[in-house]
Amino acid sequence: MLVCHCRGVSDRQIKRAVKNGACSLREVARETGAGMRCGGCRSNVAQVVQDALKSELRPSSVASSVSSMIRLELPMAAEG
Ligand code: FES
């Protein structure tokens, strides 16, 4: 399922990023590009990240991810 339409990032790509060690929304965004354009998908990306972290059994990472989701301090890509 496509989660980030701007960057064409699927839930499978997000889950793979988490499996490969990404443990926050910021890290997943850095690795996949998800949420780095309009930002409209960030809550959905964050939910997929949180679910993936839970399934990877990394509770401390879930807390960190939730914290970064709340702040949503990801930069937007410049249009043009
Ligand atoms: S839909 Fe993901 S950044 Fe726009």
Residues whose N, C-alpha, C, O or C-beta is under 5 A from the ligand:
A	BS01	FES	V3 C4 H5 C6 R7 G35 M36 R37 C38 G39 G40 C41
